[in-house]
Amino acid sequence: MSEVTTNEYNQDGKLIRKVRSFVRREGRLTKGQENAMNECWPTMGIDYQSQFLNWKDVFGNDNPVVLEVGFGMGASLVEMAKNTPEKNFLGIEVHSPGVGACLADASAAGITNLRVMCHDAVEVFANMIPDSSLATLQLFFPDPWHKKRHHKRRIVQLDFAEMVRQKLIIDDGIFHMATDWENYAQHMIEVMNQAHGYENIAEGGDFVSRPEDRPLTKFEARGHRLGHGVWDIKFKRVS
Ligand SMILES: C[S@@+](CC[C@H](N)C(=O)[O-])C[C@H]1O[C@@H](n2cnc3c(N)ncnc32)[C@H](O)[C@@H]1O
C-alpha cells in the first residue's frame, strides 16, 4: 500500500508543509491484521488515486453512502454496517493496523456493504468523493488536540466543514460528529454555526441525544472510563 499523504511542492521545488489532523504512528500490524489486509484488500480496499469514485461501481448498487472519517480499529463501523445492510459504508483511516483490524472484523462478519481506505481523509475528500453524493459523514471522537497551540490541527475547521458540505446531498445529507471532549464539542458548534449552508438539527440548537444506532466506539468507552461526557452534533446541508 502507498503513503497516506501525497507531497506537494511550491514553484521552487520546496515541499509544502501542511497542518494535518494526525501524526504518523509506527504501524506494526499483527499477523491477523496482515492476513486480513492481504486477503480482503482486493475486495474491500480502495487505493488512493486522484480520480472521483463512482459509488455504483464501488458498491454494485445505488444504496445511500455513509462515509466515516477516522474509524480507529473499526469495530463500531463494522457493527453499524452489519446492522444497516440497506446502506453502503466507506471508512477512511490513516493508521494501518486499524485498517487491518477493521478488515478482519468485516470479513468475520461476512458483510459486503463496507469499503475502506488508508489515506488522509482530507485528500480523499478533495480528489475522490463526488459532490452532493453522501447521505452521512460520520466523525466520531476525532483527535481532540487538547493544547491551545495544537487547536489548528483539529480536523473540524471552516475549510473542512465547507468541503464536507459540498459532498453531502443537498437538503438531506447529515454531518454527524461526536466527541467526549467538551471544549472540542463547543469548538465544533462554533465552527459549524459559522459555516455556510448548514442547519443544526438539534431542537435546542446545540446537541442531539446519543443516537441508538451509533455503536459504542473504543474511544467513547475510554472517555466513559475517564468520566467524560459525550456530545453528539448533527448538521444538515441546506444549500
Ligand atoms: C481518537 S481516534 C478515534 C477512533 C474511533 N473513531 C473511535 O472512536 O474509537 C481518531 C482517529 O482518527 C484518525 N485520523 C485523524 N485524522 C485523520 C485523517 N485526516 N484521515 C483519516 N484518519 C484520520 C486517527 O488515525 C485516529 O485513529
The ligand as an ORCA input file, in Angstrom:
! r2SCAN-3c Opt
* xyz 0 1
  C      -9.137      9.443     18.671
  S      -9.196      8.296     17.361
  C     -10.897      7.759     17.355
  C     -11.100      6.454     16.631
  C     -12.550      5.935     16.579
  N     -13.419      6.842     15.827
  C     -13.100      5.701     17.955
  O     -13.997      6.471     18.385
  O     -12.665      4.737     18.622
  C      -9.120      9.328     15.917
  C      -8.702      8.561     14.666
  O      -8.767      9.437     13.532
  C      -7.713      9.103     12.656
  N      -7.487     10.290     11.795
  C      -7.141     11.537     12.206
  N      -7.057     12.377     11.160
  C      -7.362     11.633     10.048
  C      -7.432     11.950      8.668
  N      -7.170     13.183      8.226
  N      -7.757     10.969      7.808
  C      -8.023      9.716      8.259
  N      -7.967      9.352      9.565
  C      -7.648     10.310     10.449
  C      -6.561      8.765     13.575
  O      -5.601      7.948     12.957
  C      -7.281      8.030     14.721
  O      -7.309      6.641     14.510
*
